[in-house]
Amino acid sequence: MDVSGKKALVFGGTSGIGLATTQQLVKLGAHVIALGRDESKATALPSSATFKQCDVRDRDALQSLFSESGPFDILVSAATGGSRAIGKFSDMDMDGYMASFDKLWGYANVVRYGLDHLSEHGCIVLVSGSPARRCGPGQVALSSVGGAVEALSRAVAKEISPRRINVMSPGLIDTPMVPLQGQERAAHYERLTGNNLIARAGTADECAQGVIFLIQNDFVTGTTLDVDGGILLS
Ligand SMILES: NC(=O)c1ccc[n+]([C@@H]2O[C@H](COP(=O)([O-])OP(=O)(O)OC[C@H]3O[C@@H](n4cnc5c(N)ncnc54)[C@H](OP(=O)(O)O)[C@@H]3O)[C@@H](O)[C@H]2O)c1
């Protein structure tokens, strides 16, 4: 797909991986609408991108938004959705576990209602995460949700061809999702990535390059691209 002149919607496009994707799409000449709940994050957007407020869990709002914004060629969701339950499954608060699935419900809503307005040769990219296929202790919720996102994408791919859907799976990436600052932040990433094949946190830009590849390559569908510094082998 030649991205230039195409219309793209990026959910979670105001921060981290979604913001980097918005920036790279704009550089390639796409018309980008970045979506999120908090309008104050829109200040980070490139001047030619448009911000629209939306919570991916609100199905009515999503349907209205798609009706007023469609048709479009590119649909990306990197929206984290809600909370993430971390901790031993035997001690798990089940409300917290279920709430982690807001990410899946958000993605499912975006795909389900976005498809009605996605152009004939359009494509979708979702974002999972390395715990889907290699999870450490305490990551049962992350693994369950990530695995479901990848399964959703593979299953939908069969129904929508020749339109395409793929997943980009990040490893540990330095984004605002982790609220730590300074030395504490550096120590956090050092501790969690020190034994990886590429022993550092990835950047949002490196992940966005993966998303752009999945958009541009017309022969790729129903797959997951790992941008994770080799964490699956570490
Ligand atoms: N960073 C990592 O290490 C890592 C690792 C594995 C997987 N991932 C996955 O990668 C994706 C992007 O993460 P990130 O690190 O880039 O996070 P981030 O910097 O926190 O950005 C998250 C974006 O999603 C938006 N968002 C969150 N909940 C939303 C909702 N309910 N409705 C609409 N927008 C919503 C946020 O804006 P508002 O808050 O304003 O809505 C923000 O724009 C997520 O799916 C995350 O699970 C990240």
The ligand as an SDF file (V2000), in Angstrom:
LIG
                    3D

 48 52  0  0  0  0  0  0  0  0999 V2000
    5.1090   -0.2280   26.2670 N   0  0  0  0  0  0  0  0  0  0  0  0
    5.3030   -1.5340   26.3750 C   0  0  0  0  0  0  0  0  0  0  0  0
    6.2990   -1.9940   26.9590 O   0  0  0  0  0  0  0  0  0  0  0  0
    4.3130   -2.5050   25.7820 C   0  0  0  0  0  0  0  0  0  0  0  0
    4.6350   -3.8730   25.8140 C   0  0  0  0  0  0  0  0  0  0  0  0
    3.7480   -4.7840   25.2800 C   0  0  0  0  0  0  0  0  0  0  0  0
    2.5580   -4.3380   24.7200 C   0  0  0  0  0  0  0  0  0  0  0  0
    2.2660   -3.0060   24.7190 N   0  0  0  0  0  0  0  0  0  0  0  0
    0.9810   -2.6130   24.1270 C   0  0  0  0  0  0  0  0  0  0  0  0
    1.1990   -1.6130   23.1550 O   0  0  0  0  0  0  0  0  0  0  0  0
    0.0320   -0.7770   23.0520 C   0  0  0  0  0  0  0  0  0  0  0  0
    0.4870    0.6740   23.1690 C   0  0  0  0  0  0  0  0  0  0  0  0
    1.1100    0.8660   24.4270 O   0  0  0  0  0  0  0  0  0  0  0  0
    1.9970    2.1630   24.7600 P   0  0  0  0  0  0  0  0  0  0  0  0
    3.1430    1.6730   25.5540 O   0  0  0  0  0  0  0  0  0  0  0  0
    2.2380    2.9530   23.5350 O   0  0  0  0  0  0  0  0  0  0  0  0
    0.9860    2.9260   25.7760 O   0  0  0  0  0  0  0  0  0  0  0  0
    0.7610    4.4840   26.0950 P   0  0  0  0  0  0  0  0  0  0  0  0
    1.9640    5.3000   25.7860 O   0  0  0  0  0  0  0  0  0  0  0  0
    0.2280    4.5080   27.4880 O   0  0  0  0  0  0  0  0  0  0  0  0
   -0.4070    4.9070   25.0680 O   0  0  0  0  0  0  0  0  0  0  0  0
   -1.6820    4.3630   25.1760 C   0  0  0  0  0  0  0  0  0  0  0  0
   -2.6170    5.1340   24.2570 C   0  0  0  0  0  0  0  0  0  0  0  0
   -3.9180    4.4920   24.3070 O   0  0  0  0  0  0  0  0  0  0  0  0
   -4.9120    5.4840   24.6010 C   0  0  0  0  0  0  0  0  0  0  0  0
   -5.9990    4.8010   25.3110 N   0  0  0  0  0  0  0  0  0  0  0  0
   -5.8980    4.0730   26.4530 C   0  0  0  0  0  0  0  0  0  0  0  0
   -7.0990    3.5900   26.7990 N   0  0  0  0  0  0  0  0  0  0  0  0
   -7.9820    4.0330   25.8590 C   0  0  0  0  0  0  0  0  0  0  0  0
   -9.3820    3.8790   25.6650 C   0  0  0  0  0  0  0  0  0  0  0  0
  -10.1260    3.1880   26.5470 N   0  0  0  0  0  0  0  0  0  0  0  0
   -9.9580    4.4600   24.5880 N   0  0  0  0  0  0  0  0  0  0  0  0
   -9.2190    5.1560   23.6920 C   0  0  0  0  0  0  0  0  0  0  0  0
   -7.8840    5.3390   23.8160 N   0  0  0  0  0  0  0  0  0  0  0  0
   -7.2770    4.7860   24.8930 C   0  0  0  0  0  0  0  0  0  0  0  0
   -4.1580    6.5300   25.4330 C   0  0  0  0  0  0  0  0  0  0  0  0
   -4.7840    7.8060   25.4290 O   0  0  0  0  0  0  0  0  0  0  0  0
   -5.8490    8.2170   26.5950 P   0  0  0  0  0  0  0  0  0  0  0  0
   -5.2870    7.7210   27.8970 O   0  0  0  0  0  0  0  0  0  0  0  0
   -5.9420    9.7000   26.4730 O   0  0  0  0  0  0  0  0  0  0  0  0
   -7.1290    7.5520   26.2180 O   0  0  0  0  0  0  0  0  0  0  0  0
   -2.8340    6.5880   24.6690 C   0  0  0  0  0  0  0  0  0  0  0  0
   -2.9830    7.3840   23.5090 O   0  0  0  0  0  0  0  0  0  0  0  0
   -0.9100   -1.2210   24.1840 C   0  0  0  0  0  0  0  0  0  0  0  0
   -1.8710   -2.0860   23.6560 O   0  0  0  0  0  0  0  0  0  0  0  0
    0.0220   -1.9800   25.1300 C   0  0  0  0  0  0  0  0  0  0  0  0
   -0.6730   -2.9590   25.8700 O   0  0  0  0  0  0  0  0  0  0  0  0
    3.1200   -2.0820   25.2290 C   0  0  0  0  0  0  0  0  0  0  0  0
  1  2  1  0
  2  3  2  0
  2  4  1  0
  4  5  1  0
  4 48  2  0
  5  6  2  0
  6  7  1  0
  7  8  2  0
  8  9  1  0
  8 48  1  0
  9 10  1  0
  9 46  1  0
 10 11  1  0
 11 12  1  0
 11 44  1  0
 12 13  1  0
 13 14  1  0
 14 15  2  0
 14 16  1  0
 14 17  1  0
 17 18  1  0
 18 19  2  0
 18 20  1  0
 18 21  1  0
 21 22  1  0
 22 23  1  0
 23 24  1  0
 23 42  1  0
 24 25  1  0
 25 26  1  0
 25 36  1  0
 26 27  1  0
 26 35  1  0
 27 28  2  0
 28 29  1  0
 29 30  1  0
 29 35  2  0
 30 31  1  0
 30 32  2  0
 32 33  1  0
 33 34  2  0
 34 35  1  0
 36 37  1  0
 36 42  1  0
 37 38  1  0
 38 39  2  0
 38 40  1  0
 38 41  1  0
 42 43  1  0
 44 45  1  0
 44 46  1  0
 46 47  1  0
M  CHG  2   8   1  16  -1
M  END
$$$$
